[in-house]
Amino acid sequence: MSVAKSIVQLVMTVLAAVVPALVAGPLDAAAWINVVILAAGVVTVYSAANIPGFDYAKLIVSAVAAVAVVLASSLSGGIDTADIIQMVLAAAAALGVGAIPNGNRVTA
């Protein structure tokens, strides 16, 4: 399945929007920014090609999204429960994307 990594990233993005709201109450602006960052991660994981010699492209873009969530949370004036949940889910997304084997490669 060539979109399995994107599905993992998408599921974690949806969970990053839903779970903190259920646990910590309504999301603030910083938490919604994290959701947008993770949504951008879905797009980049989906569009990153399986290029020969670059086996970790999808993992790298997912990890960049996870690091961006950590940075955005850290710079937003304090880390609360919703931010911690979102950081854990972003890291889980990167680990999930890395754990799934690559699909078919693009040939030139």
C-alpha positions in Angstrom: 0.0 0.0 0.0 1.7 3.2 -1.1 -0.4 5.6 1.1 0.0 3.7 4.4 2.5 6.2 5.8 0.2 9.1 4.9 -2.7 7.4 6.6 -0.7 7.0 9.8 0.2 10.7 9.7 -3.4 11.6 9.0 -4.8 9.5 11.9 -2.3 11.1 14.3 -3.3 14.5 13.0 -6.9 13.8 13.7 -6.1 12.4 17.1 -4.0 15.6 17.8 -7.1 17.6 17.2 -9.6 15.4 19.1 -7.7 13.9 22.1 -6.4 17.1 23.7 -9.9 18.7 23.4 -11.4 15.7 25.2 -8.7 15.6 27.9 -7.9 19.3 28.5 -10.9 21.1 27.1 -11.2 23.4 24.1 -8.0 24.0 22.1 -6.3 27.3 22.2 -4.7 29.1 19.2 -1.3 27.4 19.8 -2.9 23.9 19.8 -4.7 24.7 16.5 -1.4 25.8 15.0 0.0 22.4 16.0 -2.9 20.7 14.2 -2.1 22.8 11.1 1.5 21.9 11.3 0.6 18.2 11.5 -1.8 18.6 8.6 1.0 20.0 6.5 2.9 16.9 7.6 0.2 14.7 6.0 0.6 16.6 2.7 4.3 16.3 2.7 4.4 12.6 3.7 1.9 11.9 1.0 3.8 13.9 -1.7 7.4 12.7 -0.7 8.3 10.2 -3.4 9.9 6.8 -2.8 13.1 7.9 -4.5 15.9 5.3 -5.0 18.8 6.1 -2.6 16.6 8.3 -0.3 14.7 5.7 1.7 13.9 8.0 4.6 12.2 10.9 2.8 8.8 10.3 4.3 10.3 9.7 7.8 12.3 12.9 7.6 9.3 15.1 6.6 7.2 13.5 9.3 10.0 14.2 11.9 10.2 17.8 10.7 6.5 18.2 11.4 7.0 16.7 14.8 9.9 19.0 15.6 7.9 22.0 14.4 5.1 21.0 16.8 7.6 20.9 19.7 9.0 24.3 18.7 5.6 25.9 18.2 4.5 24.6 21.6 7.7 25.8 23.3 7.5 29.2 21.8 3.8 29.8 22.5 4.3 31.0 26.1 4.2 27.7 28.0 3.5 24.1 27.5 0.1 22.7 28.8 -1.5 19.3 28.8 -2.9 19.7 25.3 0.6 20.6 24.0 2.2 17.6 25.6 -0.5 15.3 24.1 0.1 16.8 20.7 3.9 16.5 21.0 3.5 12.8 21.9 1.1 12.2 19.0 3.5 14.0 16.6 6.4 11.8 17.7 4.2 8.7 17.4 3.3 9.8 13.9 7.0 10.0 12.9 7.7 6.7 14.5 4.8 5.1 12.7 5.8 6.5 9.4 9.3 5.2 10.0 8.1 1.8 11.0 6.1 1.1 7.8 8.1 -0.3 4.9 8.3 1.8 1.8 6.0 1.1 -1.1 6.9 0.9 -4.8 9.8 3.1 -5.8 9.7 5.8 -8.5 11.8 4.8 -11.5 13.2 7.2 -14.0 
